[in-house]
Amino acid sequence: MISIYQLNSLMIPINCFLTINEHDPIHKALKRMKESFHKESAWHGPQVLIVLNNENQPVGLLTLKSLLRAIKLKQLEEDTSFKSEYVSWHYIKKCLELGISVREVMRPINVYSMNSHKFDLNTAATIFTRNGINFLPILDNAKNIIGIVDKSSVFYELQSLNTAMHKKVSLLKTLAKAKYLKSLRTNMSILLLGIFRLDAKKVSR
């Protein structure tokens, strides 16, 4: 379990994400996702939307992957050119014809989530890996979503901690070795001094 301070450094606050209504059609979600992509700078914005009900309460997450699957364009998930293709009129027209709503393809918030006071990096990594998801909602004690942690941030933090741990272990080994050698030299000095004194006594006799 990590501190709230550390969690805040990983978590993206809920107000940083764009929203969409659960009853909106997929073609509107595609346009909204494009806006999200460009929110910070070109293609660097969040690839997820917060889904709201009619009372403006968060009820789910809508990811780019979910959208592509919904319009049967899964092949574009691995295509590096999808960013320029998926917003074209051809695909938007296809979405219109399908008539799918956001609610049908969103992931409800309570399916995969973690409490902010019980957040653990290893548990989060396990959830990401086992379920093939990239975004994990963080809830407060009242089960309200307060932010989202993404997969890359969690694994980067784990890698950083692992590297730091290796450095600490290496340092401890170095210090332990130095302490052992110092102790060995001290013991050898005492031993040699004892031998020298014993020989001196024999000579004096």
C-alpha positions as CSV (number, residue, x, y, z in Angstrom):
1,M,0.0,0.0,0.0
2,I,1.3,3.5,-0.9
3,S,0.7,6.8,0.7
4,I,-2.0,9.2,-0.5
5,Y,0.7,11.6,-1.5
6,Q,2.3,9.0,-3.8
7,L,-1.1,8.0,-5.2
8,N,-1.8,11.6,-6.1
9,S,1.4,11.7,-8.1
10,L,0.2,8.7,-10.2
11,M,-3.5,9.5,-10.4
12,I,-5.1,11.8,-13.0
13,P,-7.9,13.8,-11.3
14,I,-11.4,13.2,-12.6
15,N,-11.8,16.8,-13.7
16,C,-9.0,16.4,-16.2
17,F,-11.1,14.1,-18.4
18,L,-13.8,15.0,-20.9
19,T,-17.3,13.5,-20.4
20,I,-20.1,12.1,-22.5
21,N,-23.6,11.0,-21.7
22,E,-24.3,7.3,-21.6
23,H,-27.2,7.7,-24.1
24,D,-25.1,9.5,-26.7
25,P,-24.4,7.6,-29.9
26,I,-21.0,6.2,-30.7
27,H,-20.3,8.7,-33.5
28,K,-20.5,11.5,-31.0
29,A,-18.1,9.6,-28.7
30,L,-15.6,9.4,-31.5
31,K,-15.6,13.1,-32.0
32,R,-15.4,13.7,-28.3
33,M,-12.4,11.2,-28.1
34,K,-10.7,13.3,-30.8
35,E,-11.1,16.4,-28.6
36,S,-9.6,14.4,-25.7
37,F,-6.6,13.4,-27.7
38,H,-5.9,17.0,-28.5
39,K,-6.7,18.4,-25.0
40,E,-3.0,18.7,-23.9
41,S,-1.3,18.6,-27.3
42,A,-1.5,16.6,-30.5
43,W,-2.3,13.0,-29.7
44,H,-1.1,13.2,-26.1
45,G,-4.4,13.7,-24.3
46,P,-6.3,10.9,-22.4
47,Q,-7.6,8.1,-24.5
48,V,-10.6,7.7,-22.2
49,L,-13.9,9.5,-21.6
50,I,-15.9,9.6,-18.3
51,V,-19.5,8.5,-19.0
52,L,-22.2,10.3,-17.1
53,N,-25.9,9.5,-16.5
54,N,-28.7,12.0,-16.9
55,E,-28.0,13.2,-13.3
56,N,-24.4,14.0,-14.4
57,Q,-23.1,11.2,-12.1
58,P,-20.1,9.2,-13.4
59,V,-21.2,5.7,-14.2
60,G,-18.5,4.3,-16.6
61,L,-15.4,4.7,-18.7
62,L,-15.3,4.7,-22.4
63,T,-11.9,3.9,-23.9
64,L,-10.6,4.2,-27.4
65,K,-10.3,0.4,-27.5
66,S,-14.0,0.0,-26.6
67,L,-14.9,2.3,-29.4
68,L,-12.9,0.5,-32.0
69,R,-14.3,-2.8,-31.0
70,A,-17.8,-1.4,-31.0
71,I,-17.6,-0.4,-34.7
72,K,-15.8,-3.6,-35.6
73,L,-12.5,-1.9,-36.4
74,K,-10.4,-4.0,-34.1
75,Q,-7.7,-4.3,-36.8
76,L,-7.0,-0.5,-36.3
77,E,-6.0,-1.1,-32.7
78,E,-2.6,-2.2,-33.9
79,D,-2.4,0.1,-36.9
80,T,-0.2,3.2,-36.3
81,S,-2.2,5.2,-38.7
82,F,-5.6,4.7,-36.9
83,K,-5.3,8.2,-35.4
84,S,-5.9,9.8,-38.8
85,E,-8.3,7.1,-40.0
86,Y,-10.8,6.5,-37.2
87,V,-12.3,10.0,-37.3
88,S,-12.9,10.0,-41.1
89,W,-16.4,10.3,-42.4
90,H,-16.4,6.7,-43.6
91,Y,-16.2,5.4,-40.0
92,I,-18.4,8.0,-38.5
93,K,-21.0,7.1,-41.1
94,K,-20.7,3.4,-40.2
95,C,-21.3,4.3,-36.5
96,L,-24.4,6.2,-37.5
97,E,-25.7,3.1,-39.4
98,L,-25.0,0.8,-36.4
99,G,-26.8,3.1,-34.0
100,I,-24.8,2.0,-30.9
101,S,-25.1,4.0,-27.7
102,V,-22.2,4.8,-25.3
103,R,-23.9,2.8,-22.6
104,E,-23.7,-0.4,-24.6
105,V,-19.9,-0.3,-24.9
106,M,-18.7,1.5,-21.8
107,R,-17.1,-0.2,-18.8
108,P,-19.1,0.4,-15.6
109,I,-16.9,2.1,-12.9
110,N,-17.5,-0.6,-10.3
111,V,-16.3,-3.5,-12.6
112,Y,-12.6,-2.7,-11.9
113,S,-11.7,-0.1,-9.4
114,M,-9.6,0.5,-6.2
115,N,-10.1,2.4,-3.0
116,S,-7.8,5.4,-2.7
117,H,-6.9,4.4,0.9
118,K,-6.1,0.8,0.0
119,F,-4.3,1.5,-3.3
120,D,-1.4,-0.9,-3.9
121,L,0.9,-0.9,-6.9
122,N,1.2,-4.7,-7.1
123,T,-2.5,-5.2,-6.9
124,A,-3.1,-2.5,-9.5
125,A,-0.5,-4.2,-11.8
126,T,-2.3,-7.5,-11.4
127,I,-5.7,-6.0,-12.3
128,F,-4.2,-4.4,-15.4
129,T,-2.5,-7.6,-16.5
130,R,-5.2,-10.1,-15.8
131,N,-8.0,-8.1,-17.3
132,G,-6.3,-6.4,-20.3
133,I,-7.3,-2.9,-19.3
134,N,-5.3,0.3,-19.4
135,F,-7.3,2.6,-17.0
136,L,-8.3,1.9,-13.4
137,P,-10.8,4.2,-11.5
138,I,-9.8,5.3,-8.0
139,L,-12.7,5.7,-5.6
140,D,-13.0,7.4,-2.2
141,N,-14.6,5.8,0.8
142,A,-18.1,6.9,-0.4
143,K,-17.4,5.0,-3.7
144,N,-17.2,8.2,-5.7
145,I,-14.6,8.3,-8.5
146,I,-11.9,10.8,-7.8
147,G,-9.4,10.0,-10.5
148,I,-7.9,7.4,-12.8
149,V,-4.6,5.6,-12.8
150,D,-3.3,4.4,-16.1
151,K,-1.3,1.2,-16.7
152,S,1.9,2.9,-17.9
153,S,2.2,5.0,-14.8
154,V,1.8,2.0,-12.5
155,F,4.4,-0.1,-14.3
156,Y,6.8,2.8,-14.6
157,E,6.6,3.4,-10.9
158,L,7.1,-0.3,-10.1
159,Q,10.2,-0.3,-12.4
160,S,11.5,2.8,-10.6
161,L,11.0,1.2,-7.2
162,N,12.6,-2.0,-8.3
163,T,15.7,-0.1,-9.6
164,A,15.9,1.9,-6.4
165,M,15.6,-1.3,-4.4
166,H,18.5,-2.9,-6.4
167,K,20.6,0.1,-5.7
168,K,19.9,0.0,-2.0
169,V,20.7,-3.8,-1.8
170,S,23.9,-3.2,-3.7
171,L,24.9,-0.4,-1.4
172,L,24.1,-2.5,1.7
173,K,26.2,-5.3,0.3
174,T,29.0,-2.9,-0.3
175,L,28.7,-1.5,3.2
176,A,28.5,-5.0,4.7
177,K,31.5,-6.1,2.8
178,A,33.5,-3.0,3.9
179,K,32.4,-3.6,7.5
180,Y,33.5,-7.3,7.2
181,L,36.8,-6.4,5.8
182,K,37.4,-3.8,8.4
183,S,36.5,-6.3,11.1
184,L,38.7,-8.9,9.5
185,R,41.6,-6.4,9.4
186,T,41.0,-5.5,13.1
187,N,40.9,-9.2,14.1
188,M,44.1,-10.0,12.1
189,S,45.8,-7.0,13.7
190,I,44.9,-8.3,17.2
191,L,46.0,-11.8,16.3
192,L,49.3,-10.6,14.9
193,L,49.9,-8.4,17.9
194,G,49.2,-11.4,20.2
195,I,51.6,-13.5,18.2
196,F,54.2,-10.8,18.3
197,R,53.9,-10.4,22.1
198,L,54.1,-14.2,22.6
199,D,57.3,-14.3,20.5
200,A,58.7,-11.4,22.4
201,K,58.2,-13.2,25.7
202,K,59.9,-16.3,24.4
203,V,62.9,-14.3,23.2
204,S,63.1,-12.5,26.6
205,R,63.4,-15.9,28.3
